[in-house]
Structures are given as C-alpha cells and as structure tokens.
Amino acid sequence: MSPGHDVNAQTGVDMANARRNASVNISLVRDFLHNGRTEWEKRRRIVEILSKDPVFDKSKRDFMSRPERYTRGIAMTNRVYELQNIHNWSQQEANIAINSLDEQLSIGLHNVAFQPILMSQGSPEILRDFGPLVANRGILGCYLQTELGHGTNVPKLETTATYIPETKEFEIHSPTLTSSKWWIGALGKTATHGVVQAQLIIGGKNYGPHLFLVQLRSLENHRVLPGIKIGDIGPKSLGGFAATDNGFARFNHARIPKTQMLSKFAQVTDDGQYIQPPHAKLSYGGMLYIRANMATGAGWLMAKAATVSIRYATVRRQGEKGPDGLERQTVSYPSVHSRLLPIISHAYVFIHLGKTLIQSFEVMSGRLQKGDTSLLAEMHAVTSGLKVLVTSTGIQDLEIARRSMGGHGYSAFSGLGRLYADYLPSATYEGDNFVLDQQVVRAAVKSYGNLLKTNDSPNLSPSMAYLRLLAVDATVPTAPTEAAWQDPATTIQLLEWRAALLVREVSQNIDDLDATAGQRVAKAVTEAFVAARVGEIIKIVQYLLTTLEIGIVDLLSFGALGASNGRDVTRTLRLAIKNLCTELLPEVIGLTDAFGFTDWELDSALGVYDGKVYEQLWNRAQAEPLNETEIPVAYEQSIRPMLKRGQQRAAAMRTKL
C-alpha cells in the first residue's frame, strides 16, 4: 500500500462498491422481512421520529452510570407514549417504537409479561377493574415468579397465598429469606402492581402455585405499601440490562382482596372451596406467549450482529495484497466470511420462523379461551426447543460477530458488546436452557413410545414428524455428492435422520444416559423441526448446510453417510458450504441492508451505512469524559505521588552506586 494512500477515504469507496456490486432487490427483501411495504413504511416513519427527538439521543449512553441509564430509560418510555398521543399511534405502532429502542426497558415486562398474563387469566371482574388501567399504563406492572432460592422449578416456589375466609382475603407472605422474589424486572423502582406466583394455601392444604394481582406501591406518591419490602438487586454482569430495575420483594402477611386471584381457570369460593381448572396447564399460555416471541426477537438481534460485522469486514483492509494492490478486505478471507455468513442465514430463518410461531400461538390461544387444550402440548414442546436454540445461537452469533472485528470489536463503540451483555441472560430467563432440554427430550421419547405402540406415523405432530423415518423400513442415506447438497431436501432428510436415531438411542437407554444426551437430543430434535419449516417456507440452503455441519458427528456416530475407507465422508458437505459462501459473498451488503436498520438504530461506529468507520471511532473517542481535561484528577491524588516516590527511590539507588 503506497504511503500516500488514504485508508480512511478508502472505507467509503469500498462500501459504495459493495453496494453497487450487489444484485439483491433490497426493497423486495426488506418488505418481505417487515410483513409488506405498508408495515415497513410505518416502521420507517416511527424510527425517523424517534431518531430526531433529543430524548432518544444515544451519544452519551456509553458514558452513563447505571442510575443515569435507568432514568434515561424511563424518560424514553414516557416520551414514546407522549408521542403516541401526539401522532395518534395505535398500540401496535407504540410497540414498534418501544421495540426500536435498543435498550432493555422496564416497560418491557409490563407489555410482555404482566399485561398478557393478566388479560388472559384474569376473571371478568379483574378485567373490568384493571383492564383499562393496564392497557393505558395507568398502573405499571411486573411478573413476580423467580425467587432467591428457586427459578425454573416453579412447583417448589416458597411464597404463599393463604386464603382467609373470614375476610375474603389472601395473605401473601414470604416465609423464608429464600422465598424473596428476585430478578423481577421493573420491580426495583418502577412497578405499581405485580402478578405474584405463590403457593395457594386453603385450610392448611397446599394447592400449588397460582397467580395473584398485588398492589406494590401507592398510586399517590409511589411509596411501597405496608407489609412489603422492595428494592433493586444491583448491577448485572457485563453491565447488561442497565436501564432495567430488576428487583427483590419480601411480603410480610400482606393482604389482598379475594377478587385479585387470577381466577379465569382455577377458583376459590367464598367459603374456601377450591375449584380445579379444566386442564392443569391452562395457565401456561402466558409463558408460551413470551417464548413464542423470542424467536423473532433473536432473529432481529442476529440481523444487527450480521449488519455491523459484515459492514466492518467490508471496509477493513488487513494482511496480504489483493488484485487491486491494496490490502485485502477482511470479508474476503474464508476464516472471516465462513463465520459471518451463517449469521445472516440464522437471522432470516428465525425472523420468519418467529412470525409463523406467533400465528400458531394465536390459534392455540383462541382455542384455550374455549377450554380446548389440544394444541398445548405441541406448542409447549416447540417453544421449549426453540427457546433453547434461538437463545444459544443468538449468544454465540453476537460473540462471533464481535470477535470477527478484532481489537475494535472490543470497543463499546462497536455496539455489539452492549447487545451481548443484554442478551446473555436469555439462556436463563423464561426457563433455563438445560432444564428445557429435558422437557424436549421427554416429549420426544413419549412420542417415540406411542409410535412403537400404534405405528401411526401419519398422525405425528409437526415437531415429531422426523420419527416417521423409524416407522418404515427406511435406509440411512450415504454421503451425498457435492451437487446433491444444493437440494434442500438432502440436508433436511439428514437432519431428520439425526434426530430420529438419537431419540431411538436415548429411548433404548433411558435408564443409563450419558451426561450430554439431553442437550444433543433436544438440539437435534429442534433443528430437525426448523429444517422442515425452512424447506416449506424460504429454503435457505446455507442455514441447512451449516446446521448439519455442526451436528454431523451425531450422524457419524451411527455409521451414517457410509464407511469412510480412509477418506473424509463430510468433505463434499464442507466444499458445498465453501462454494456457497463464495457465491453469496458479493451479496452480503445487500442482504444486510435489507434488514433496514438505520445508523441510529445500530448505534455502532463500525456498522455505519457509509462505511466511514475510522472517522466514527475517532469522533466518538473525543466525547470520552476523561478527555475533557488534559490533566486528570488522579494526577494530584495518585499519579504524582507515585512518580515522585519512584524518582526518589531511583535517585537513592544511583547514590549507592
């Protein structure tokens, strides 16, 4: 590279060239991802309004303390709903605005957990008294399930709700330290009310966990009500969820009216008789709603990671010279693009799969309202497996994208570190991933057992369709040719065989499983389900191939793909992936532009649309508060004494010499 070459100017040239060389119809793909042109334009207008409003300015965010981040988060929330009134936004448009803010806000728990659960499981009386307040945020809610001593194991929660027939009240109580509610988003400083998960006690008998609406703070002055102790649990790992007041609560015989039990299904009569729900798991609807939405959310997060990292790799030049005489763009190195291109495919798959999952949830929810639980088991199995898959993949992809950007990726200004910190706990909340794996395995083993008894493969549910391979005299395929890998059906069948063989193996050894069997089976089962959906809807070959490559050892362990005879039977698969990456490489900027993110949304110096990454890094560094003064306060306090001490000791040593 010549001494006179302007590396900074080259970044803009490289980005412009990449866009010029891409053949992707960005508008068409973008409209597909955003549910049509009308929805895209709606979102674009809302984002434009937000990005021009000073309340949503992001320039100081990386330098803020946690209390400042929380205060900013509440101010942004309030401003969104002010804008809703000003612009006459629908609730859907207000949700678009909230979801466009790349911040984990306390209001999210009101919108995603508190409101849906209350509205789906509350009695007509609760809906009459509280429904309008909840919908218009006249009260702010949270969902109090997790405790200091228990999380995923809901049946073992310790908080109690004891019915007092004389006063027609429930007494909410935390009998032990470990029964303290913990990790509850929006509880620390924001929520006025909460849906509390507590053991229902009637006449000394425990009827298991039930839900209760509890007022937490005064609507006059926001003070915590008597009989309740509430606070914030403190900072989270890596500075994540800084704007959310995850809190604790302890109840000291706090009384609530009987009518505030969420009693659409299970009920307690005035004289203390318990009326069982028609189905023991009708209350699972709220949990499944949250999990159903996680797939789409993860997809858009992966889309941000892909957009930032691929834009940076497009303009970052490093290493050996390319055909143009300049250092090669890092995206051209197989070690880089082989890591980043799969993230694009993950984003496309999970965004679209999430939409279909939400539609399926709405169908199931409609049936649940009529007492029909026929779809509940299938939805539970699917959402459990997908929750594990999308969160594990999202966490992995964010870190892969960040590390692909080298040293600059570690800067807060890259934007991906913040996303990673906020997304990392998704592997734990809404069901610990390792625990959910066991639920997926149980459902699969049960279906396999039923299949052995009935041999009724046509009636297998969509999530168990791969088991049909075990109901017929089918032969495991041998290693496909390189050309055959271009047909999605080839990979889908192999992923289904992987799941089927693992489920059969686990079923046959259920009393003596190895330590990782649950994780391997759950992953295989879920990936087979996703692969089948990919084959039905968008046929993203790269997603299928790279998914199989990661899980290929499971097939090889059963002798699938044929005997090796001293050769690598997976070579044709890896060559197919390599060739597909080479084919897609000119399109990566178009494919990521189609996600439609603005620079304001990404808030990344390395992911700016025009490619001027070095200018952005330089300019952002100038805003660092340490740079406001030439000499830091620490100089007089610590640096100067340290220097003086060192100089004096050095002088003394020279004197001795």
C-alpha positions, 0 to 999 in steps of 0.5 A, spaced: 500 500 500 503 506 497 504 511 503 500 516 500 494 512 500 488 514 504 485 508 508 480 512 511 477 515 504 478 508 502 472 505 507 467 509 503 469 507 496 469 500 498 462 500 501 459 504 495 462 498 491 459 493 495 453 496 494 453 497 487 456 490 486 450 487 489 444 484 485 439 483 491 432 487 490 433 490 497 426 493 497 423 486 495 427 483 501 426 488 506 418 488 505 418 481 505 422 481 512 417 487 515 410 483 513 409 488 506 411 495 504 405 498 508 408 495 515 415 497 513 413 504 511 410 505 518 416 502 521 420 507 517 416 513 519 416 511 527 424 510 527 425 517 523 421 520 529 424 517 534 431 518 531 430 526 531 427 527 538 433 529 543 430 524 548 432 518 544 439 521 543 444 515 544 451 519 544 452 519 551 449 512 553 456 509 553 458 514 558 452 513 563 452 510 570 447 505 571 442 510 575 443 515 569 441 509 564 435 507 568 432 514 568 434 515 561 430 509 560 424 511 563 424 518 560 424 514 553 418 510 555 414 516 557 416 520 551 414 514 546 407 514 549 407 522 549 408 521 542 403 516 541 398 521 543 401 526 539 401 522 532 395 518 534 399 511 534 395 505 535 398 500 540 401 496 535 405 502 532 407 504 540 410 497 540 414 498 534 417 504 537 418 501 544 421 495 540 426 500 536 429 502 542 435 498 543 435 498 550 432 493 555 426 497 558 422 496 564 416 497 560 418 491 557 415 486 562 409 490 563 407 489 555 410 482 555 409 479 561 404 482 566 399 485 561 398 478 557 398 474 563 393 478 566 388 479 560 388 472 559 387 469 566 384 474 569 376 473 571 371 478 568 371 482 574 379 483 574 378 485 567 373 490 568 377 493 574 384 493 571 383 492 564 383 499 562 388 501 567 393 496 564 392 497 557 393 505 558 399 504 563 395 507 568 398 502 573 405 499 571 406 492 572 411 486 573 411 478 573 413 476 580 415 468 579 423 467 580 425 467 587 432 467 591 432 460 592 428 457 586 427 459 578 425 454 573 422 449 578 416 453 579 412 447 583 417 448 589 416 456 589 416 458 597 411 464 597 404 463 599 397 465 598 393 463 604 386 464 603 382 467 609 375 466 609 373 470 614 375 476 610 375 474 603 382 475 603 389 472 601 395 473 605 401 473 601 407 472 605 414 470 604 416 465 609 423 464 608 429 469 606 429 464 600 422 465 598 424 473 596 422 474 589 428 476 585 430 478 578 423 481 577 424 486 572 421 493 573 420 491 580 426 495 583 423 502 582 418 502 577 412 497 578 405 499 581 402 492 581 405 485 580 402 478 578 405 474 584 406 466 583 405 463 590 403 457 593 395 457 594 394 455 601 386 453 603 385 450 610 392 448 611 392 444 604 397 446 599 394 447 592 400 449 588 402 455 585 397 460 582 397 467 580 395 473 584 394 481 582 398 485 588 398 492 589 406 494 590 406 501 591 401 507 592 398 510 586 399 517 590 406 518 591 409 511 589 411 509 596 411 501 597 405 499 601 405 496 608 407 489 609 412 489 603 419 490 602 422 492 595 428 494 592 433 493 586 438 487 586 444 491 583 448 491 577 448 485 572 454 482 569 457 485 563 453 491 565 447 488 561 440 490 562 442 497 565 436 501 564 432 495 567 430 495 575 430 488 576 428 487 583 427 483 590 420 483 594 419 480 601 411 480 603 410 480 610 402 477 611 400 482 606 393 482 604 389 482 598 382 482 596 379 475 594 377 478 587 385 479 585 386 471 584 387 470 577 381 466 577 379 465 569 381 457 570 382 455 577 377 458 583 376 459 590 369 460 593 367 464 598 367 459 603 374 456 601 372 451 596 377 450 591 375 449 584 380 445 579 381 448 572 379 444 566 386 442 564 392 443 569 396 447 564 391 452 562 395 457 565 401 456 561 399 460 555 402 466 558 409 463 558 408 460 551 406 467 549 413 470 551 417 464 548 413 464 542 416 471 541 423 470 542 424 467 536 423 473 532 426 477 537 433 473 536 432 473 529 432 481 529 438 481 534 442 476 529 440 481 523 444 487 527 450 482 529 450 480 521 449 488 519 455 491 523 460 485 522 459 484 515 459 492 514 466 492 518 469 486 514 467 490 508 471 496 509 477 493 513 483 492 509 488 487 513 494 482 511 496 480 504 495 484 497 489 483 493 488 484 485 487 491 486 494 492 490 491 494 496 490 490 502 485 485 502 478 486 505 477 482 511 470 479 508 474 476 503 478 471 507 474 464 508 476 464 516 472 471 516 466 470 511 465 462 513 463 465 520 459 471 518 455 468 513 451 463 517 449 469 521 445 472 516 442 465 514 440 464 522 437 471 522 432 470 516 430 463 518 428 465 525 425 472 523 420 468 519 420 462 523 418 467 529 412 470 525 409 463 523 410 461 531 406 467 533 400 465 528 400 458 531 400 461 538 394 465 536 390 459 534 392 455 540 390 461 544 383 462 541 382 455 542 384 455 550 379 461 551 374 455 549 377 450 554 380 446 548 387 444 550 389 440 544 394 444 541 398 445 548 402 440 548 405 441 541 406 448 542 409 447 549 414 442 546 416 447 540 417 453 544 421 449 549 426 447 543 426 453 540 427 457 546 433 453 547 436 454 540 434 461 538 437 463 545 444 459 544 445 461 537 443 468 538 449 468 544 454 465 540 452 469 533 453 476 537 460 473 540 462 471 533 460 477 530 464 481 535 470 477 535 470 477 527 472 485 528 478 484 532 481 489 537 475 494 535 470 489 536 472 490 543 470 497 543 463 499 546 463 503 540 462 497 536 455 496 539 455 489 539 458 488 546 452 492 549 447 487 545 451 481 548 451 483 555 443 484 554 442 478 551 446 473 555 441 472 560 436 469 555 439 462 556 436 463 563 430 467 563 423 464 561 426 457 563 433 455 563 436 452 557 438 445 560 432 444 564 428 445 557 432 440 554 429 435 558 422 437 557 424 436 549 427 430 550 421 427 554 416 429 549 420 426 544 421 419 547 413 419 549 412 420 542 417 415 540 413 410 545 406 411 542 409 410 535 412 403 537 405 402 540 400 404 534 405 405 528 401 411 526 406 415 523 401 419 519 398 422 525 405 425 528 405 432 530 409 437 526 415 437 531 415 429 531 414 428 524 422 426 523 420 419 527 416 417 521 423 415 518 423 409 524 416 407 522 418 404 515 423 400 513 427 406 511 435 406 509 440 411 512 442 415 506 450 415 504 454 421 503 451 425 498 455 428 492 457 435 492 451 437 487 446 433 491 447 438 497 444 444 493 437 440 494 434 442 500 431 436 501 438 432 502 440 436 508 433 436 511 432 428 510 439 428 514 437 432 519 431 428 520 435 422 520 439 425 526 434 426 530 430 420 529 436 415 531 438 419 537 431 419 540 431 411 538 438 411 542 436 415 548 429 411 548 433 404 548 437 407 554 433 411 558 435 408 564 443 409 563 444 416 559 450 419 558 451 426 561 450 430 554 444 426 551 439 431 553 442 437 550 444 433 543 437 430 543 433 436 544 438 440 539 437 435 534 430 434 535 429 442 534 433 443 528 430 437 525 423 441 526 426 448 523 429 444 517 422 442 515 419 449 516 425 452 512 424 447 506 416 449 506 417 456 507 424 460 504 429 454 503 435 457 505 440 452 503 446 455 507 442 455 514 441 447 512 448 446 510 451 449 516 446 446 521 448 439 519 455 441 519 455 442 526 451 436 528 454 431 523 458 427 528 451 425 531 450 422 524 457 419 524 456 416 530 451 411 527 455 409 521 451 414 517 453 417 510 457 410 509 464 407 511 469 412 510 475 407 507 480 412 509 477 418 506 473 424 509 465 422 508 463 430 510 468 433 505 463 434 499 458 437 505 464 442 507 466 444 499 458 445 498 458 450 504 465 453 501 462 454 494 456 457 497 459 462 501 463 464 495 457 465 491 453 469 496 459 473 498 458 479 493 451 479 496 452 480 503 451 488 503 445 487 500 442 482 504 444 486 510 441 492 508 435 489 507 434 488 514 433 496 514 436 498 520 438 505 520 445 508 523 441 510 529 438 504 530 445 500 530 448 505 534 455 502 532 461 506 529 463 500 525 456 498 522 455 505 519 451 505 512 457 509 509 462 505 511 466 511 514 468 507 520 475 510 522 472 517 522 466 514 527 471 511 532 475 517 532 469 522 533 466 518 538 473 517 542 473 525 543 466 525 547 470 520 552 469 524 559 476 523 561 478 527 555 475 533 557 481 535 561 488 534 559 490 533 566 486 528 570 484 528 577 488 522 579 494 526 577 494 530 584 491 524 588 495 518 585 499 519 579 504 524 582 505 521 588 507 515 585 512 518 580 515 522 585 516 516 590 519 512 584 524 518 582 526 518 589 527 511 590 531 511 583 535 517 585 537 513 592 539 507 588 544 511 583 547 514 590 549 507 592 552 506 586 
